[in-house]
Amino acid sequence: MNTNWIKAFGPATVANVSCGFDVFGFALHQPGDEVEVRLNDSGKILITEITGDNHLLPREAHLNTCGVAVQQFLQTTNHSYGAEIKLNKKLPLGSGMGSSAASAVAALVAINHATGDKLSRKELLPFAMEAERIACGSAHADNVAPSLLGGFVLIRDKETLDIINIPTPSDLFAVVVHPHIEIKTSDARQAMRKTLSLTDAVKQWGNTAALVAGLMKEDFNLISRSLEDVVAEPVRSIFIPGYYQVKQAALQAGALGCGISGSGPSVFALCRGEVNAHVVASAVQTAFQDIKLKSDKYISEINLVGAQVLSSD
């Protein structure tokens, strides 16, 4: 039994990506959560330390995504070990940047490494999805899959874990701006309409397919035309003060497209090149500032690696 502390990193993600509700997601290089895991022979899962959460997250393992992920892993792989977990929360809670997923993913990469790296990244996905169920009531994969696997992913079917990695242009940059408000993912999901008109469904399907084609062909004009959401944005935008003014500011600054990151309140924009990404990020922050909202900005290429083991002391 490896009793060393294993530290791992789980990156933030942008889910939905406008037209791809519950089926698209991509990983960022920063920010992300760090989790340390150490095996023992107690047979119990204990979270002994959480930092960066302002004492808001549960310390009980069965109520915390990193605890649930480790518990699911050990049970399913028939290990009788116990584990001690430390979580360094660097992602803001309720941000729409895959905060709960990043914790679970980092914990899984750490515990898998501690037990010999016997499972592939894809084999770890079901445990991460079960952890998401604890966080928001739904075992969706559009945050955990890109965080775990890296890249821009399409979840064709979450039941069979039919997940496809979509190639992206090397000069595609993402801007994510997080206004200092919180939206619970569970609330945002409950607000979604249960039915769609055929007109809206066809429009969304067309944009979803076209975005895949645009990314693979490195056709930035097609990417731009496809970043349109007629399903989630009309409903979830009401939770984000000044959303459409912010979106317009991003587009006027040259963004290919702008939308809600996950369930919000963070907004994302895709840009061609790092220089434009900085211009867009500043424009979005200024738009939030105009309505008296402070925000944090992140600029990143698409993270093709995903979660990583940082150290094994």
C-alpha positions as CSV (number, residue, x, y, z in Angstrom):
1,M,0.0,0.0,0.0
2,N,1.3,3.4,-1.1
3,T,1.0,5.6,2.0
4,N,2.6,8.7,0.4
5,W,0.5,11.9,-0.1
6,I,-0.5,12.1,-3.7
7,K,-1.3,15.6,-5.0
8,A,-3.4,16.1,-8.2
9,F,-4.8,19.0,-10.1
10,G,-8.3,19.1,-11.7
11,P,-8.8,22.0,-14.2
12,A,-11.7,24.3,-14.6
13,T,-14.0,23.7,-17.6
14,V,-16.5,25.4,-19.8
15,A,-19.6,23.3,-20.3
16,N,-22.4,23.5,-22.9
17,V,-20.3,26.0,-25.0
18,S,-23.5,27.8,-26.2
19,C,-25.2,25.3,-28.5
20,G,-24.1,22.1,-26.8
21,F,-26.2,21.8,-23.7
22,D,-25.0,18.8,-21.7
23,V,-23.0,17.5,-24.6
24,F,-20.0,19.9,-25.1
25,G,-17.3,20.9,-22.7
26,F,-13.6,22.0,-22.8
27,A,-10.9,22.3,-20.2
28,L,-8.8,25.3,-19.2
29,H,-5.2,25.4,-18.1
30,Q,-6.1,27.6,-15.0
31,P,-7.8,27.8,-12.6
32,G,-8.4,24.5,-10.9
33,D,-8.6,22.6,-7.7
34,E,-5.8,20.6,-5.9
35,V,-6.5,17.5,-3.9
36,E,-4.1,15.4,-1.8
37,V,-4.9,11.8,-1.0
38,R,-3.2,9.4,1.3
39,L,-4.1,5.7,1.7
40,N,-4.4,4.1,5.1
41,D,-5.7,0.8,6.5
42,S,-8.7,2.3,8.4
43,G,-11.3,1.4,5.8
44,K,-12.8,4.9,6.2
45,I,-12.8,8.0,3.9
46,L,-12.0,11.2,5.9
47,I,-11.7,14.7,4.6
48,T,-9.3,16.2,7.1
49,E,-8.7,19.6,5.6
50,I,-10.4,22.0,3.2
51,T,-9.0,25.4,2.3
52,G,-10.3,28.2,0.1
53,D,-14.0,27.5,0.5
54,N,-14.8,30.0,3.3
55,H,-16.0,27.0,5.4
56,L,-19.0,26.4,3.0
57,L,-18.3,22.9,1.8
58,P,-19.3,19.8,3.8
59,R,-16.5,17.9,5.5
60,E,-18.5,14.6,5.5
61,A,-17.0,12.5,2.7
62,H,-20.4,11.2,1.5
63,L,-21.6,14.8,0.9
64,N,-18.4,16.2,-0.8
65,T,-17.6,15.4,-4.4
66,C,-14.0,14.5,-3.8
67,G,-15.0,12.2,-1.0
68,V,-17.8,10.5,-3.0
69,A,-15.4,10.0,-5.9
70,V,-12.8,8.3,-3.8
71,Q,-15.4,6.2,-2.0
72,Q,-16.9,5.1,-5.4
73,F,-13.5,4.2,-6.7
74,L,-12.4,2.1,-3.7
75,Q,-15.7,0.3,-3.5
76,T,-15.8,-0.5,-7.2
77,T,-12.2,-1.6,-7.5
78,N,-12.6,-3.8,-4.3
79,H,-10.0,-2.1,-2.3
80,S,-10.4,-2.2,1.5
81,Y,-8.2,0.8,2.1
82,G,-9.2,3.9,3.8
83,A,-8.1,7.3,2.6
84,E,-7.4,10.8,4.0
85,I,-8.2,13.7,1.8
86,K,-7.1,17.3,1.7
87,L,-8.9,19.8,-0.7
88,N,-7.4,23.1,-1.7
89,K,-10.3,24.9,-3.3
90,K,-9.0,27.3,-5.9
91,L,-12.2,27.5,-8.0
92,P,-15.0,29.7,-6.8
93,L,-18.2,27.9,-5.7
94,G,-21.3,28.1,-7.9
95,S,-19.2,29.8,-10.7
96,G,-20.2,27.8,-13.7
97,M,-16.6,26.7,-14.2
98,G,-17.0,23.1,-13.1
99,S,-16.0,23.6,-9.5
100,S,-17.5,20.4,-8.1
101,A,-16.2,18.4,-11.1
102,A,-12.6,19.7,-10.7
103,S,-12.5,18.5,-7.0
104,A,-13.8,15.0,-7.9
105,V,-11.5,14.6,-10.9
106,A,-8.4,15.7,-8.9
107,A,-9.3,13.2,-6.2
108,L,-9.8,10.4,-8.7
109,V,-6.5,11.0,-10.4
110,A,-4.8,11.0,-7.0
111,I,-6.4,7.8,-5.7
112,N,-5.9,6.0,-9.0
113,H,-2.2,6.9,-8.9
114,A,-1.9,5.8,-5.2
115,T,-3.3,2.4,-6.2
116,G,-1.0,1.9,-9.2
117,D,-2.7,3.8,-12.1
118,K,-4.6,0.6,-13.1
119,L,-7.6,2.4,-14.5
120,S,-7.7,4.6,-17.6
121,R,-9.0,8.1,-17.5
122,K,-12.2,7.0,-19.2
123,E,-12.7,4.2,-16.7
124,L,-12.6,6.9,-13.9
125,L,-15.4,8.8,-15.5
126,P,-18.4,7.0,-13.9
127,F,-17.0,7.7,-10.4
128,A,-16.7,11.4,-11.2
129,M,-20.2,11.5,-12.7
130,E,-21.6,10.0,-9.5
131,A,-19.9,12.7,-7.5
132,E,-21.6,15.3,-9.7
133,R,-25.0,13.8,-8.8
134,I,-24.2,14.7,-5.2
135,A,-23.4,18.3,-6.2
136,C,-26.3,19.1,-8.5
137,G,-28.7,16.2,-8.6
138,S,-27.6,15.0,-12.1
139,A,-24.8,12.7,-13.1
140,H,-23.8,14.7,-16.2
141,A,-20.4,14.5,-17.9
142,D,-19.9,17.8,-19.6
143,N,-17.6,19.1,-16.9
144,V,-16.0,16.0,-15.6
145,A,-15.1,14.6,-19.0
146,P,-13.1,17.5,-20.2
147,S,-11.5,18.0,-16.8
148,L,-10.5,14.4,-16.7
149,L,-9.6,13.8,-20.3
150,G,-8.6,17.3,-21.5
151,G,-9.4,18.9,-24.7
152,F,-12.8,19.8,-26.3
153,V,-15.2,16.9,-25.8
154,L,-18.5,15.8,-27.2
155,I,-20.6,13.5,-25.0
156,R,-22.7,11.6,-27.5
157,D,-24.2,9.3,-24.9
158,K,-23.4,9.5,-21.2
159,E,-25.0,6.1,-20.4
160,T,-22.4,4.3,-22.6
161,L,-19.7,6.9,-22.1
162,D,-19.5,7.4,-25.8
163,I,-17.2,10.5,-25.6
164,I,-15.4,12.0,-28.6
165,N,-12.5,14.4,-28.4
166,I,-12.9,17.2,-31.0
167,P,-9.7,18.7,-32.5
168,T,-9.4,22.4,-32.1
169,P,-7.4,25.1,-33.8
170,S,-4.1,25.8,-32.1
171,D,-4.8,29.6,-31.9
172,L,-8.2,29.2,-30.4
173,F,-8.3,30.9,-27.0
174,A,-11.0,31.0,-24.3
175,V,-11.9,33.9,-22.1
176,V,-13.8,33.2,-18.9
177,V,-15.0,36.0,-16.7
178,H,-16.5,35.2,-13.3
179,P,-18.7,38.0,-11.8
180,H,-18.8,37.9,-8.0
181,I,-22.2,36.3,-7.6
182,E,-23.2,32.7,-7.1
183,I,-25.7,30.5,-9.0
184,K,-26.4,27.0,-7.7
185,T,-26.2,24.5,-10.5
186,S,-29.3,22.7,-9.2
187,D,-31.3,25.9,-9.4
188,A,-30.2,26.6,-12.9
189,R,-31.1,23.1,-14.0
190,Q,-34.5,23.3,-12.5
191,A,-35.2,26.5,-14.4
192,M,-34.7,24.8,-17.8
193,R,-37.7,24.2,-19.9
194,K,-38.8,20.5,-20.1
195,T,-39.9,20.7,-23.7
196,L,-38.7,22.5,-26.9
197,S,-40.4,23.6,-30.0
198,L,-39.3,21.7,-33.1
199,T,-38.1,25.0,-34.6
200,D,-35.7,25.6,-31.6
201,A,-34.6,22.0,-31.6
202,V,-33.7,22.0,-35.3
203,K,-31.8,25.3,-34.9
204,Q,-29.8,24.0,-31.9
205,W,-29.0,20.7,-33.7
206,G,-27.7,22.7,-36.7
207,N,-25.5,24.9,-34.5
208,T,-24.1,21.9,-32.6
209,A,-23.2,20.0,-35.7
210,A,-21.7,23.1,-37.3
211,L,-19.6,23.9,-34.3
212,V,-18.0,20.5,-34.5
213,A,-17.3,21.0,-38.2
214,G,-15.9,24.5,-37.6
215,L,-13.5,23.3,-35.0
216,M,-12.3,20.4,-37.1
217,K,-11.9,22.5,-40.2
218,E,-10.4,25.4,-38.3
219,D,-13.1,27.6,-39.9
220,F,-13.3,30.5,-37.5
221,N,-16.3,32.1,-39.4
222,L,-18.2,28.9,-39.0
223,I,-17.3,28.6,-35.3
224,S,-18.5,32.2,-34.8
225,R,-21.9,31.5,-36.6
226,S,-22.4,28.3,-34.6
227,L,-22.0,29.8,-31.1
228,E,-25.7,30.5,-30.7
229,D,-27.9,29.0,-28.0
230,V,-31.7,28.9,-28.2
231,V,-32.1,26.4,-25.4
232,A,-30.3,27.4,-22.2
233,E,-29.3,31.0,-22.7
234,P,-32.8,32.5,-22.9
235,V,-33.6,30.9,-19.5
236,R,-30.4,31.2,-17.6
237,S,-29.4,34.7,-18.8
238,I,-32.0,36.1,-16.3
239,F,-29.8,35.0,-13.4
240,I,-26.9,37.1,-14.7
241,P,-27.2,40.8,-14.2
242,G,-26.5,42.7,-17.5
243,Y,-25.8,39.5,-19.4
244,Y,-26.7,40.8,-22.9
245,Q,-24.8,44.0,-22.4
246,V,-21.8,41.9,-21.4
247,K,-22.2,39.6,-24.4
248,Q,-22.5,42.6,-26.7
249,A,-19.3,44.0,-25.3
250,A,-17.4,40.8,-26.0
251,L,-18.7,40.6,-29.6
252,Q,-17.8,44.2,-30.2
253,A,-14.3,43.6,-28.9
254,G,-13.9,40.9,-31.6
255,A,-14.9,37.6,-29.9
256,L,-16.0,34.8,-32.1
257,G,-18.9,34.2,-29.8
258,C,-19.9,34.6,-26.2
259,G,-22.2,32.6,-23.9
260,I,-22.8,31.3,-20.4
261,S,-20.2,29.0,-19.0
262,G,-22.0,26.0,-17.6
263,S,-25.0,27.2,-15.6
264,G,-23.3,30.6,-14.9
265,P,-22.8,33.2,-13.7
266,S,-19.4,33.0,-15.5
267,V,-19.5,34.0,-19.1
268,F,-17.1,32.6,-21.7
269,A,-15.9,33.9,-25.1
270,L,-14.0,32.1,-27.8
271,C,-11.3,34.2,-29.5
272,R,-8.8,33.9,-32.3
273,G,-5.4,34.5,-30.9
274,E,-4.1,35.5,-27.5
275,V,-4.0,39.3,-28.2
276,N,-7.7,39.4,-29.0
277,A,-8.5,37.3,-26.0
278,H,-6.9,39.9,-23.7
279,V,-8.9,42.7,-25.4
280,V,-12.2,40.7,-25.0
281,A,-11.5,39.9,-21.4
282,S,-11.0,43.5,-20.6
283,A,-14.2,44.5,-22.4
284,V,-16.2,41.9,-20.5
285,Q,-14.8,43.0,-17.2
286,T,-15.5,46.6,-18.0
287,A,-19.1,45.8,-18.9
288,F,-19.6,44.0,-15.5
289,Q,-17.9,46.9,-13.8
290,D,-20.4,49.3,-15.4
291,I,-23.2,47.6,-13.5
292,K,-21.1,47.6,-10.3
293,L,-20.1,43.9,-10.4
294,K,-16.5,42.9,-9.6
295,S,-15.2,40.0,-11.6
296,D,-12.2,37.7,-12.2
297,K,-10.9,37.0,-15.6
298,Y,-9.1,33.9,-17.0
299,I,-7.5,33.5,-20.4
300,S,-6.5,30.1,-21.6
301,E,-5.8,27.9,-24.7
302,I,-7.8,24.7,-24.7
303,N,-6.1,22.4,-22.2
304,L,-5.4,19.2,-24.1
305,V,-4.0,17.3,-21.1
306,G,-6.7,17.6,-18.4
307,A,-6.1,16.5,-14.8
308,Q,-2.6,15.8,-13.7
309,V,-0.7,14.3,-10.7
310,L,1.5,17.1,-9.3
311,S,3.5,15.2,-6.7
312,S,3.8,11.9,-4.8
313,D,5.7,12.7,-1.7
